[in-house]
């Protein structure tokens, strides 16, 4: 089976790219499942209407991350929408859930898990390693795919080796920079540290460069705006042998507007 994973969608430009390309990419790569990280659809956080846009564009599952609660109106929508995932290692009393099981058109049950890292983050969630160890024995699925939304590549790689042989795919999000370390680990887990960003090309993580520069200079804070101009869509494809429980190949994708 083929799983298409799309990197952090940033603002209206990223939403436009997703709406314009997701269904085409699904057909092109014959993808059985499409997972999109949408936690920056409103630049910081996501609103219900933007989550609905991503599902309408072709996403089967939308994962979030450290900005989940920047738009508090998403809380009720998380409770109502089982395939919109906040991180599994958020406190259990938080709205929503951190994993879901989706059955593809070919009858393959895929569990998608959202995790958030702790290294160099501005908050302190529960350990993602303990959270995934607690979750895995309760999962009834043929394939397990994990989005780890984290800053440090070392933390993402550590999670990959922690899950090698117990999951089939793990991809990183959050840095908005696509990495060139895609590989299949010895026991069959497909891994890439970060699948990149879907949003403005001439930007700093999707934001107008002058605004990001101002924050580094210590200027008065202002609400970030998405940069204008051409956009890109980045992600990765995982080719998984669901019967053998192994990933065959990981392949980066990147398209420019």
Wavefront OBJ file of the C-alpha trace (Angstrom):
o trace
v 0.000 0.000 0.000
v 1.019 3.615 -0.566
v 0.656 6.291 2.133
v 1.063 9.929 1.139
v 2.105 12.283 3.964
v 2.049 16.055 3.483
v 4.155 18.491 5.525
v 2.919 21.400 7.618
v 0.253 23.375 5.741
v 0.881 27.070 6.400
v -1.912 29.660 6.160
v -4.183 30.327 3.221
v -1.393 29.785 0.651
v -0.766 26.296 2.031
v -4.484 25.528 2.082
v -4.717 26.624 -1.548
v -1.875 24.281 -2.497
v -3.523 21.396 -0.678
v -6.866 22.073 -2.358
v -5.214 22.292 -5.755
v -3.002 19.209 -5.595
v -3.997 16.564 -3.021
v -6.485 14.653 -5.143
v -4.175 14.808 -8.167
v -1.283 13.443 -6.114
v -3.471 10.677 -4.695
v -4.316 9.552 -8.216
v -0.769 10.004 -9.527
v 0.828 7.893 -6.797
v -2.187 5.591 -6.309
v -2.170 6.471 -2.625
v -4.371 4.382 -0.340
v -4.232 6.947 2.482
v -3.425 10.671 2.724
v -2.194 12.208 5.999
v -1.739 15.984 6.306
v -0.184 17.974 9.136
v -2.460 20.995 9.511
v -1.410 22.652 12.746
v -0.281 25.836 10.973
v -3.320 26.215 8.713
v -4.081 29.446 10.575
v -0.324 30.196 10.844
v -0.522 29.349 14.565
v -3.124 26.673 15.127
v -6.094 25.595 13.059
v -9.772 26.552 12.996
v -12.620 24.111 12.333
v -13.312 25.603 8.896
v -9.685 25.056 7.886
v -9.738 21.462 9.093
v -12.857 20.928 6.976
v -11.030 22.456 3.999
v -8.215 19.911 4.345
v -10.628 16.985 4.555
v -12.538 18.290 1.547
v -9.237 18.672 -0.327
v -8.487 14.969 0.092
v -6.937 14.400 3.515
v -8.048 11.217 5.269
v -6.359 12.176 8.543
v -5.164 15.584 9.776
v -2.512 15.715 12.510
v -1.663 18.677 14.732
v 1.174 19.610 17.094
v 2.405 22.149 19.627
v 0.130 24.929 18.303
v -3.062 22.884 18.742
v -4.547 25.159 21.421
v -3.663 28.494 19.788
v -7.156 28.402 18.308
v -9.340 27.272 21.199
v -12.422 26.852 19.015
v -10.836 23.674 17.649
v -11.439 21.896 20.987
v -15.065 20.917 20.362
v -14.305 20.001 16.740
v -11.568 17.633 17.966
v -14.115 15.802 20.095
v -16.477 15.495 17.133
v -13.895 14.556 14.469
v -12.021 11.336 15.203
v -9.569 11.668 12.296
v -8.390 15.127 13.420
v -5.616 14.302 15.881
v -3.977 16.316 18.603
v -0.807 14.686 20.011
v -1.330 11.426 21.878
v 1.025 12.572 24.652
v -1.065 15.619 25.541
v -2.760 15.234 28.950
v -5.620 12.732 28.790
v -8.155 15.321 29.975
v -7.553 17.394 26.822
v -10.292 17.310 24.159
v -9.954 14.947 21.227
v -7.672 11.981 20.729
v -4.161 11.283 19.533
v -4.787 8.309 17.264
v -7.382 6.832 14.942
v -7.804 3.695 12.843
v -8.775 4.170 9.194
v -9.826 1.296 6.936
v -8.694 1.835 3.347
v -10.711 0.910 0.261
v -8.712 -2.341 0.084
v -9.665 -3.261 3.640
v -6.309 -2.477 5.287
v -6.633 -1.069 8.809
v -4.155 1.757 9.370
v -3.597 3.313 12.783
v -2.340 6.897 12.545
v -0.718 8.323 15.686
v 0.173 11.941 16.429
v 3.017 12.641 18.875
v 4.782 15.836 19.930
v 8.404 16.040 21.039
v 9.827 17.605 24.183
v 13.347 18.716 23.165
v 13.655 22.496 22.709
v 9.883 22.999 22.903
v 8.283 25.877 24.818
v 6.057 23.533 26.825
v 6.412 20.163 28.513
v 4.038 17.437 27.329
v 4.146 13.873 28.614
v 6.920 11.660 27.254
v 6.076 10.573 23.690
v 8.058 7.366 24.286
v 5.957 6.362 27.272
v 2.760 7.415 25.484
v 3.427 5.261 22.422
v 4.472 2.279 24.557
v 1.191 2.555 26.434
v -0.820 2.833 23.209
v 0.664 0.141 20.961
v -0.593 -2.959 22.838
v -4.167 -1.638 22.547
v -4.036 -1.011 18.782
v -5.899 -3.367 16.451
v -4.527 -2.508 13.004
v -2.484 -3.923 10.133
v -0.231 -0.878 9.768
v 0.929 1.816 12.216
v 2.001 5.256 10.985
v 3.341 7.960 13.328
v 3.722 11.725 12.876
v 6.200 13.040 15.451
v 5.972 16.822 15.595
v 9.336 17.768 17.075
v 12.238 20.198 16.870
v 15.226 17.887 17.331
v 16.161 15.409 14.608
v 17.812 13.306 17.318
v 14.511 12.931 19.176
v 12.765 11.937 15.946
v 15.470 9.400 15.064
v 15.359 8.013 18.603
v 11.613 7.479 18.244
v 12.158 5.766 14.886
v 14.574 3.226 16.348
v 12.304 2.863 19.390
v 9.455 1.830 17.048
v 11.425 -0.138 14.460
v 9.732 -3.518 14.140
v 6.592 -2.270 15.934
v 5.389 0.320 13.400
v 5.743 0.615 9.626
v 6.250 4.362 9.073
v 7.348 7.394 11.077
v 7.708 10.887 9.663
v 8.709 14.115 11.346
v 7.009 17.493 11.080
v 7.404 20.949 12.717
v 10.671 22.388 11.323
v 9.155 23.155 7.868
v 12.454 22.061 6.294
v 12.465 18.833 4.297
v 15.350 16.542 5.236
v 17.313 14.175 2.998
v 17.601 11.258 5.428
v 14.743 9.042 4.251
v 15.490 5.355 4.806
v 14.122 1.998 5.903
v 15.449 0.835 9.285
v 16.704 -2.749 9.836
v 13.400 -4.109 11.163
v 11.260 -2.489 8.491
v 10.206 0.963 9.678
v 10.280 3.708 7.041
v 11.640 6.985 8.439
v 12.335 10.597 7.469
v 13.188 13.323 10.005
v 10.993 16.006 8.450
v 8.728 15.936 5.422
v 8.811 19.730 4.946
v 6.246 22.479 4.444
v 3.292 23.303 2.231
v 3.214 27.067 1.828
v 5.072 30.138 0.506
v 8.503 29.542 -1.031
v 9.975 33.005 -0.366
v 9.371 33.037 3.368
v 10.779 32.104 6.740
v 8.782 28.992 7.690
v 5.882 30.372 5.647
v 5.890 33.818 7.290
v 6.767 37.135 5.660
v 10.582 37.398 6.021
v 10.471 40.956 7.371
v 8.143 39.897 10.199
v 10.300 36.958 11.224
v 13.424 39.129 11.079
v 11.726 41.721 13.288
v 11.055 39.108 15.963
v 14.726 38.079 15.977
v 15.749 41.742 16.295
v 13.525 42.151 19.341
v 10.987 44.502 17.760
v 7.465 44.892 19.137
v 5.636 41.567 18.531
v 3.065 41.525 15.758
v 0.696 38.933 14.343
v 2.489 36.946 11.670
v 1.154 36.911 8.112
v 1.764 34.360 5.392
v 4.270 35.487 2.783
v 3.029 36.312 -0.731
v 4.282 34.731 -3.932
v 4.702 31.206 -5.292
v 4.097 28.186 -3.078
v 5.398 24.645 -2.718
v 3.994 21.360 -1.443
v 6.324 18.921 0.296
v 5.852 15.486 1.768
v 6.815 11.843 1.529
v 5.501 8.564 0.151
v 5.721 5.331 2.121
v 5.441 2.064 0.172
v 4.386 -0.531 2.757
v 3.981 -4.284 2.532
v 1.105 -4.648 4.971
v 1.254 -8.451 4.929
v 4.940 -8.571 5.868
v 4.587 -5.606 8.235
v 7.492 -3.750 6.632
v 8.110 -0.573 4.659
v 9.640 -1.181 1.237
v 10.645 2.391 0.381
v 10.439 6.020 1.520
v 10.419 8.701 -1.154
v 10.449 12.485 -0.751
v 8.157 14.615 -2.917
v 8.293 18.363 -3.600
v 6.317 20.360 -6.144
v 6.477 24.076 -6.892
v 3.615 26.316 -7.924
l 1 2 3 4 5 6 7 8 9 10 11 12 13 14 15 16 17 18 19 20 21 22 23 24 25 26 27 28 29 30 31 32 33 34 35 36 37 38 39 40 41 42 43 44 45 46 47 48 49 50 51 52 53 54 55 56 57 58 59 60 61 62 63 64 65 66 67 68 69 70 71 72 73 74 75 76 77 78 79 80 81 82 83 84 85 86 87 88 89 90 91 92 93 94 95 96 97 98 99 100 101 102 103 104 105 106 107 108 109 110 111 112 113 114 115 116 117 118 119 120 121 122 123 124 125 126 127 128 129 130 131 132 133 134 135 136 137 138 139 140 141 142 143 144 145 146 147 148 149 150 151 152 153 154 155 156 157 158 159 160 161 162 163 164 165 166 167 168 169 170 171 172 173 174 175 176 177 178 179 180 181 182 183 184 185 186 187 188 189 190 191 192 193 194 195 196 197 198 199 200 201 202 203 204 205 206 207 208 209 210 211 212 213 214 215 216 217 218 219 220 221 222 223 224 225 226 227 228 229 230 231 232 233 234 235 236 237 238 239 240 241 242 243 244 245 246 247 248 249 250 251 252 253 254 255 256 257
